[in-house]
Amino acid sequence: MRNLYYRLFLVINIVIAGAVYTAPACAAPADSIISISRGVMERLIGSRAQHIQLQVIPAPQQHDVYEISAHKGQLLVRGSSL
């Protein structure tokens, strides 16, 4: 179980870091960003990715932000760039 949490933590950080570095260059619509991020998660953690919801939120004052929460077995990752 500890290994699962560690892998989820790594996946979330990889997705966030990748998006932060590529978002200014591509400026893709939210649906495209979510689709790309979901693909990365599915390759890294397989079917567990279906328990993670992704949402794009506006960035206050041009700073990247993200929020992570969990409710009833679903992980929610919200960020200005996923």
Backbone as JSON Lines, residues from 0, in Angstrom:
{"i":0,"aa":"M","n":[0.83,-1.19,0.0],"ca":[0.0,0.0,0.0],"c":[0.88,1.26,0.0]}
{"i":1,"aa":"R","n":[1.96,1.21,0.75],"ca":[2.86,2.35,0.8],"c":[3.46,2.63,-0.58]}
{"i":2,"aa":"N","n":[3.78,1.56,-1.3],"ca":[4.33,1.7,-2.65],"c":[3.31,2.36,-3.58]}
{"i":3,"aa":"L","n":[2.03,2.02,-3.42],"ca":[0.98,2.63,-4.24],"c":[0.91,4.14,-4.0]}
{"i":4,"aa":"Y","n":[0.93,4.56,-2.74],"ca":[0.89,5.99,-2.44],"c":[2.11,6.7,-3.0]}
{"i":5,"aa":"Y","n":[3.25,6.06,-2.9],"ca":[4.47,6.65,-3.44],"c":[4.36,6.83,-4.95]}
{"i":6,"aa":"R","n":[3.86,5.82,-5.65],"ca":[3.71,5.91,-7.1],"c":[2.69,6.98,-7.49]}
{"i":7,"aa":"L","n":[1.57,7.07,-6.75],"ca":[0.59,8.11,-7.03],"c":[1.19,9.5,-6.83]}
{"i":8,"aa":"F","n":[1.97,9.65,-5.76],"ca":[2.64,10.91,-5.5],"c":[3.57,11.28,-6.64]}
{"i":9,"aa":"L","n":[4.33,10.31,-7.13],"ca":[5.24,10.56,-8.25],"c":[4.47,10.93,-9.52]}
{"i":10,"aa":"V","n":[3.39,10.22,-9.79],"ca":[2.6,10.5,-10.99],"c":[2.06,11.91,-10.96]}
{"i":11,"aa":"I","n":[1.49,12.31,-9.83],"ca":[0.92,13.65,-9.71],"c":[1.99,14.7,-9.92]}
{"i":12,"aa":"N","n":[3.15,14.5,-9.32],"ca":[4.23,15.47,-9.47],"c":[4.79,15.5,-10.89]}
{"i":13,"aa":"I","n":[4.87,14.35,-11.55],"ca":[5.34,14.32,-12.93],"c":[4.36,15.06,-13.84]}
{"i":14,"aa":"V","n":[3.07,14.82,-13.65],"ca":[2.05,15.48,-14.47],"c":[2.1,16.99,-14.25]}
{"i":15,"aa":"I","n":[2.18,17.42,-13.01],"ca":[2.21,18.85,-12.7],"c":[3.49,19.49,-13.25]}
{"i":16,"aa":"A","n":[4.63,18.85,-13.01],"ca":[5.9,19.42,-13.49],"c":[5.94,19.48,-15.01]}
{"i":17,"aa":"G","n":[5.49,18.43,-15.67],"ca":[5.48,18.42,-17.12],"c":[4.62,19.52,-17.69]}
{"i":18,"aa":"A","n":[3.47,19.72,-17.09],"ca":[2.56,20.75,-17.59],"c":[3.09,22.15,-17.33]}
{"i":19,"aa":"V","n":[3.74,22.33,-16.2],"ca":[4.28,23.65,-15.88],"c":[5.33,24.06,-16.9]}
{"i":20,"aa":"Y","n":[6.16,23.11,-17.31],"ca":[7.23,23.43,-18.26],"c":[6.74,23.52,-19.7]}
{"i":21,"aa":"T","n":[5.66,22.83,-20.03],"ca":[5.19,22.85,-21.42],"c":[4.01,23.78,-21.65]}
{"i":22,"aa":"A","n":[3.28,24.16,-20.63],"ca":[2.08,24.98,-20.79],"c":[2.33,26.31,-21.48]}
{"i":23,"aa":"P","n":[3.35,27.08,-21.1],"ca":[3.54,28.36,-21.78],"c":[3.84,28.18,-23.27]}
{"i":24,"aa":"A","n":[4.49,27.11,-23.62],"ca":[4.86,26.9,-25.02],"c":[3.67,26.48,-25.87]}
{"i":25,"aa":"C","n":[2.77,25.68,-25.29],"ca":[1.69,25.15,-26.12],"c":[0.38,25.91,-25.95]}
{"i":26,"aa":"A","n":[0.09,26.45,-24.79],"ca":[-1.15,27.18,-24.52],"c":[-2.36,26.44,-25.06]}
{"i":27,"aa":"A","n":[-2.45,25.15,-24.76],"ca":[-3.53,24.3,-25.25],"c":[-4.81,24.52,-24.45]}
{"i":28,"aa":"P","n":[-5.97,24.22,-25.06],"ca":[-7.23,24.31,-24.33],"c":[-7.28,23.32,-23.18]}
{"i":29,"aa":"A","n":[-8.13,23.57,-22.2],"ca":[-8.22,22.75,-21.0],"c":[-8.47,21.28,-21.32]}
{"i":30,"aa":"D","n":[-9.37,20.98,-22.27],"ca":[-9.66,19.59,-22.62],"c":[-8.42,18.87,-23.13]}
{"i":31,"aa":"S","n":[-7.62,19.55,-23.91],"ca":[-6.41,18.95,-24.45],"c":[-5.39,18.69,-23.35]}
{"i":32,"aa":"I","n":[-5.24,19.63,-22.43],"ca":[-4.31,19.47,-21.31],"c":[-4.72,18.29,-20.45]}
{"i":33,"aa":"I","n":[-6.02,18.18,-20.16],"ca":[-6.52,17.08,-19.34],"c":[-6.3,15.75,-20.06]}
{"i":34,"aa":"S","n":[-6.56,15.71,-21.35],"ca":[-6.38,14.48,-22.13],"c":[-4.93,14.01,-22.13]}
{"i":35,"aa":"I","n":[-4.01,14.94,-22.31],"ca":[-2.59,14.6,-22.3],"c":[-2.16,14.12,-20.92]}
{"i":36,"aa":"S","n":[-2.59,14.81,-19.88],"ca":[-2.24,14.42,-18.5],"c":[-2.8,13.05,-18.16]}
{"i":37,"aa":"R","n":[-4.04,12.79,-18.58],"ca":[-4.66,11.49,-18.32],"c":[-3.88,10.37,-19.01]}
{"i":38,"aa":"G","n":[-3.41,10.62,-20.22],"ca":[-2.61,9.63,-20.93],"c":[-1.34,9.27,-20.19]}
{"i":39,"aa":"V","n":[-0.67,10.28,-19.64],"ca":[0.54,10.03,-18.84],"c":[0.2,9.18,-17.63]}
{"i":40,"aa":"M","n":[-0.87,9.54,-16.93],"ca":[-1.25,8.78,-15.73],"c":[-1.59,7.33,-16.08]}
{"i":41,"aa":"E","n":[-2.32,7.11,-17.15],"ca":[-2.7,5.75,-17.53],"c":[-1.48,4.91,-17.88]}
{"i":42,"aa":"R","n":[-0.49,5.52,-18.52],"ca":[0.73,4.77,-18.83],"c":[1.53,4.43,-17.59]}
{"i":43,"aa":"L","n":[1.51,5.32,-16.59],"ca":[2.31,5.11,-15.4],"c":[1.63,4.24,-14.34]}
{"i":44,"aa":"I","n":[0.31,4.39,-14.15],"ca":[-0.35,3.65,-13.08],"c":[-1.51,2.79,-13.56]}
{"i":45,"aa":"G","n":[-1.72,2.7,-14.86],"ca":[-2.73,1.81,-15.42],"c":[-4.15,2.18,-15.03]}
{"i":46,"aa":"S","n":[-4.93,1.17,-14.65],"ca":[-6.36,1.37,-14.38],"c":[-6.63,2.22,-13.14]}
{"i":47,"aa":"R","n":[-5.64,2.42,-12.3],"ca":[-5.84,3.27,-11.12],"c":[-6.1,4.72,-11.52]}
{"i":48,"aa":"A","n":[-5.7,5.09,-12.72],"ca":[-5.89,6.46,-13.2],"c":[-7.37,6.84,-13.27]}
{"i":49,"aa":"Q","n":[-8.25,5.86,-13.4],"ca":[-9.69,6.17,-13.48],"c":[-10.23,6.72,-12.16]}
{"i":50,"aa":"H","n":[-9.47,6.58,-11.08],"ca":[-9.9,7.1,-9.77],"c":[-9.36,8.51,-9.51]}
{"i":51,"aa":"I","n":[-8.77,9.11,-10.53],"ca":[-8.22,10.45,-10.38],"c":[-8.95,11.39,-11.35]}
{"i":52,"aa":"Q","n":[-9.53,12.44,-10.8],"ca":[-10.2,13.45,-11.62],"c":[-9.27,14.64,-11.78]}
{"i":53,"aa":"L","n":[-9.25,15.21,-12.97],"ca":[-8.41,16.37,-13.26],"c":[-9.29,17.55,-13.65]}
{"i":54,"aa":"Q","n":[-8.95,18.72,-13.16],"ca":[-9.67,19.94,-13.51],"c":[-8.67,21.08,-13.69]}
{"i":55,"aa":"V","n":[-8.91,21.93,-14.66],"ca":[-8.09,23.11,-14.88],"c":[-8.77,24.29,-14.2]}
{"i":56,"aa":"I","n":[-7.99,25.06,-13.41],"ca":[-8.51,26.25,-12.73],"c":[-7.69,27.47,-13.18]}
{"i":57,"aa":"P","n":[-8.25,28.66,-13.07],"ca":[-7.51,29.86,-13.48],"c":[-6.32,30.14,-12.56]}
{"i":58,"aa":"A","n":[-5.27,30.68,-13.14],"ca":[-4.07,31.02,-12.38],"c":[-4.18,32.45,-11.87]}
{"i":59,"aa":"P","n":[-4.11,32.65,-10.56],"ca":[-4.16,34.02,-10.04],"c":[-2.83,34.73,-10.27]}
{"i":60,"aa":"Q","n":[-2.88,35.9,-10.82],"ca":[-1.71,36.76,-11.02],"c":[-0.56,36.04,-11.74]}
{"i":61,"aa":"Q","n":[-0.89,35.23,-12.74],"ca":[0.11,34.55,-13.57],"c":[1.02,33.59,-12.81]}
{"i":62,"aa":"H","n":[0.57,33.07,-11.67],"ca":[1.32,32.07,-10.92],"c":[0.62,30.73,-11.06]}
{"i":63,"aa":"D","n":[1.4,29.67,-11.3],"ca":[0.8,28.34,-11.38],"c":[0.39,27.89,-9.97]}
{"i":64,"aa":"V","n":[-0.8,27.32,-9.88],"ca":[-1.31,26.81,-8.62],"c":[-1.9,25.43,-8.83]}
{"i":65,"aa":"Y","n":[-1.96,24.64,-7.77],"ca":[-2.65,23.36,-7.83],"c":[-3.21,23.01,-6.47]}
{"i":66,"aa":"E","n":[-4.26,22.18,-6.49],"ca":[-4.91,21.7,-5.28],"c":[-5.11,20.2,-5.41]}
{"i":67,"aa":"I","n":[-4.92,19.49,-4.32],"ca":[-5.14,18.04,-4.3],"c":[-6.07,17.73,-3.15]}
{"i":68,"aa":"S","n":[-7.14,16.97,-3.44],"ca":[-8.07,16.56,-2.4],"c":[-8.59,15.16,-2.73]}
{"i":69,"aa":"A","n":[-9.15,14.51,-1.74],"ca":[-9.72,13.18,-1.94],"c":[-11.07,13.1,-1.25]}
{"i":70,"aa":"H","n":[-12.01,12.38,-1.91],"ca":[-13.33,12.22,-1.34],"c":[-13.95,10.94,-1.88]}
{"i":71,"aa":"K","n":[-14.34,10.04,-0.99],"ca":[-15.0,8.78,-1.34],"c":[-14.23,7.98,-2.39]}
{"i":72,"aa":"G","n":[-12.94,7.82,-2.18],"ca":[-12.13,7.0,-3.07],"c":[-11.7,7.65,-4.36]}
{"i":73,"aa":"Q","n":[-12.05,8.91,-4.56],"ca":[-11.66,9.65,-5.76],"c":[-10.65,10.73,-5.4]}
{"i":74,"aa":"L","n":[-9.58,10.79,-6.13],"ca":[-8.57,11.82,-5.96],"c":[-8.88,12.93,-6.95]}
{"i":75,"aa":"L","n":[-8.89,14.17,-6.5],"ca":[-9.16,15.31,-7.37],"c":[-7.9,16.18,-7.41]}
{"i":76,"aa":"V","n":[-7.38,16.38,-8.6],"ca":[-6.22,17.26,-8.8],"c":[-6.7,18.42,-9.65]}
{"i":77,"aa":"R","n":[-6.63,19.62,-9.08],"ca":[-7.02,20.83,-9.79],"c":[-5.79,21.69,-9.92]}
{"i":78,"aa":"G","n":[-5.58,22.25,-11.11],"ca":[-4.4,23.09,-11.29],"c":[-4.56,24.05,-12.44]}
{"i":79,"aa":"S","n":[-3.74,25.09,-12.4],"ca":[-3.76,26.06,-13.49],"c":[-3.07,25.49,-14.72]}
{"i":80,"aa":"S","n":[-2.24,24.49,-14.53],"ca":[-1.63,23.74,-15.62],"c":[-1.39,22.33,-15.11]}
{"i":81,"aa":"L","n":[-2.05,21.35,-15.69],"ca":[-1.95,19.98,-15.21],"c":[-0.84,19.23,-15.89]}
